[in-house]
Amino acid sequence: MTSPFDPHGHPHDHPTERRLPSIERETVADPDHARQHASVWMSGVSVGYDTRPALESIDLAVEPGELLAIVGPNGAGKSTLLKLMAGLLVPWAGRIEILGAAPGTAVRRVAYVPQAEQVDWAFPVTVGDVVMMGRYPALGPLRRPAAADRDAVAGALAQVKMAEFAGTQIGRLSGGQRRRVFLARALAAGPELYLLDEPVTGVDPTTQEDLMDLLEAEARRGKTVIATTHDLACAAQRFQKVATVNRRIIAHGPSSLVLDPAILAATYGGHLLVLGGQTVVLDDAHHHDQPSGREAHFHEDGRR
């Protein structure tokens, strides 16, 4: 039986592999250069569930050392985008390269952390066991950890301040503690690319700061960190770059340029308020407005 905590298990919501006609899209300037230097490269990617499209005409290049937040309304395709990168979903159309290879073929170099709601917390497993699962791709078929694997687990738990809970059942932890453990599992893997689905959602401010500090440190080490979030303040303050998504990428660039009211209105369908100089998203879990406008790519100097 596949553990619900296994980062490389197969989800139950695979889309059909039926291919749809390619959708016309804007071309990316110097695509060969972007592809050669990207940790994540996507061109003309579309995917859906059954016959319902979820993402259309996705073009994206994420470079090593980039700390990228993916934001957008509920149902916009943020989690689907991460699953494509992790090789858990098969695209209907387009091309994807992860660390220069096909998605799912570089499992030792990629750490995927799902949303907390997708995990069966009643599964009988300890904190130490969960973190050791991050080492599975490097273990042999019998999955017998060596001293180096145990050291990596201990070090990762220490990084997230959870070493004393190694023998505790995962289901007995608080929400914030569980998020720390799942980040420890990713850290223990020693990946080049982190794919994190809502890593700081529903946690206390101290836990959010601790987790973001660790992710920033990994980015400074040249690792690529991509995380979905609903927290626009966190995206603005802690992430270098932001991609806004609503079935396609509306904008991608430095957070200071992308997180402005006009782009957010195009992303969230106009459901925004500006209070005290801060943009507040009025998001409805059942609201799926079509995005408006053209895709915007920003350079560091602010040019589109």
N, C-alpha and C positions, 0 to 999 in steps of 0.2 A: 504493500500500500504506500502510495506517495504521501509524505508528510505535507500538511498544509503550510509548513514553514519552509519547505524546500524552495530556494530561490529559482530553481530551474524546473519546477513542476509545471504541468500544463493546466491552464485555466479552463473553466467550463464554457467560456463564451467565445470560442474560436469563431471567426467569421468564415463564411463560405469562401472557397478558393476560386469561385467563378470570376473570371476576369471581365472587367467592364472596359469599354472604349476609353482610351486616354483622353483626359480633359485638357483643353488649351490652357496654357499658363504663361506667366511672364518668364522670360529667360533670365538666368543669373549671370551677372558680369563675370567673365573669366571663370567659367565653371570648372575647368581642368585644375586651375590653381586652388580653388576652394576644395575640390575633391581630394587632391593630394595632401593637403595640410589639415584636413578635418578629422576629428575623432568620430563625429557623426556627420554623414552626408546623405541627404535625401533629395530626390529630384522627381517631380511629377507624381508623388505618391498619393494614391487613393485607397481607401479601405472602408469596410462596413460590416454590419452584422446581418446575416441572412441576406435580404435584398435592400436593406436600409443603409445608405451611405453615412459614414461617421466622420470621415476626413476626406477632403478633395484637394488635389493639385498642391500637395505640400512640397515646398522647396526650402531646405534648411541646411546650413553648414555650421557646425559647432567646433571650435578649435580647442586644442589641448590647453589646460589651465583656465578654461572659461567656467565661470560660475553663473549658470543660466536658470532663471525662473520662468516657468510656463504658467501663464495666467489666462483666465477666461471664465465664462459663465458655466454653470452646471450643464452637463450634456454637450459641451463644446468639443470634446474629443481629446482632452488633456491626457487622461489615463491611457486612452487608445494609442496616443502618440508614443508614450513610454513603452507600451507593450510591443509596438512595432520595432522600436530600437532594441528591445530585449530579445527579439526573435520569437515572441509568444504569439504573434499574429502574422498572417501572410497577407501582403498587400494585394489588392485587386489590380493595381497598375503602378508603374513607376519603379524607381531603383533606390535601394538603400545600401549603404556601406557603413559598417561599424568597425572602427579601428582598422580600416582598409580591407575588411572581409565581409562576407554575408552575415546578416544578423543571426545570432544563435551559434555561430561557429567559433566565437572567441570567448567562451563562457568563463575561462579562467581570468579574463581581463575585464569582465563586466560584472558589476554588482547591481541587482535589481531589488528594490524594496517596495512591496505593494502597500496599498492603503490598509490601515488597521482593520477596517470593516471587512476586508476580504480574508481575514485569518480566523481559523477556529481556535479560540483561546482555551477551549476545554481539552484540547489535544494534550495527552500526558507527556510533557517534555520539560526538562529543566532549562534554565537560562543558559547554562554552559553548553547544553546540547544544541540549543538554537544557534548560538554563536559559532559552534563548531561546524554547523551546516554551511557556513560561509567558506569553509576549507574544502568541502566535498569535491569541487572540480579538480583540485590538485591531488586528491587521494586516489589510491588504487581502487579496483573493483570491490575489494572487501571493506573499503572505507575504514582502515585502521590508522588512527592518527599517530604521528610520530611526535617526538619531543618538540620539534619546530612548530608543529600545528598547535600543540597545547600552549606553547609560549605565545603564539599569535593570538589565541583566544584570550589568554590571561591579559595580554597587553591591550587588546581591544576593549575588554571589560573595564580595565583601569582607565582607559581614555574617556569612557562615557560615565565613569564614577558608579559602576555597578558591580565591582569585583566581589563584594560581600554577598551578592545575590546569586552567585554561580550555581548553587545547588537548589535554588528556589524554583518551584513550578511556575512556568510563565503565566498561567492563568491567575495567579495570586497577586500579580503586580498591578500598579496603577497604569493609567493610560500613558502618562509621561515616561514611566519606567519602561514600559513596553517599547516605546519609540526609541529610547536609548539602547535597548537590547538589539533592536533590529538594525540600528546604525552600527552597533558593535559587530554584528554579523557581517555587514558590508565591509567594515574596516579590516576585519580578520582576513577577508579574501585578498586584500592587497591589490585591488583592481586599478585599472587605468581610467575607467569610466564608471561613474555612479549614476544610477537612474532611480530617483526617489519620488514616490507618489505620496504627496501630502505629508512630508516628514515632520512638520512642526504644527500640524493641525490639532487642536484640542489639547495642547500642552500648556503648562504654566509658563510665565515669562522667563523664569530662571532656566528651565529646560530648553526653551526656545533659544535663548542666548547661548547656552552650552553647545547645543547641536549645531547652530550656525557657526560658532567659533571653530568647531571641528571641520565643518565643510569648507569654510574659508581657508583653513590650514591645508586641507587636501588640494584645493585649487592652487594655492601658492606653491605647492610641491609639483605642479604641472599636471595634476589629475583633472579630468573633466567632470564637472558636477552639474547634473540637470535635475531640477526638482519642480514638481507642480505645487502650486499654492493658491489659496484664496485670499491670503493676507497681502494686500497691496502695499501696506506700510513696510512689511518685512521685505517684500520684493524691491522696494525703492531703497531701503536702507542697507540691506545686506547682500544683494546680488549685483554683480557687475553688469549683467545684461538681462534683458527680459524679452520673451516672445509672447505676444498676445494671440490667442487662438479662439476661433469660433468656426469650426469645421474646416477652416483653412488658416494659415498664418496671416494675421492682419498686419503686424509689424514685428520687427526683430532688430534689436540694437541696444546701445547703452541705456540703462534704466532711466537715467535722467532725461532722455529724449523720448523714450517710448511711453513712459507713464504720464502722459498729459491728457487732459480731458477729452480732446477731440479723438485721439486714438482709442481711449477707453470707451467712449460713447459708440464708436464704430464696432468695437469688440463686444460690448455688452448690450447692444441694441438700444442705446440711449437711456438705460436705466441707471442713471447716476445722479448724485447730489454733490454739490461742493459746499462743505460746511467748515467755516473757520480756516479756509485755505486748503483743506484736505478733501480729496475725492473719495466719496463713499459709494460703493456699489450696492444697488438694490437688486439683488439676484434672486430669481425664483427657480427653485429646483425643477419646475415643470415648464420653464420658459425656454424656448429654443428659437429665438429670432435669427433670421438669416443675417450674416454679416454684411456690412455695406462698405462701399469704397474699394480702392485698389490696395494691393499689398505694398507696405512701406518697409524698406531696408535702410537703416541708418548707419553711417560711419562714425568713427570716434569724434570727428570734427563737426558733426551735426549735419553733414550733407546727406541727402536722400539718394 
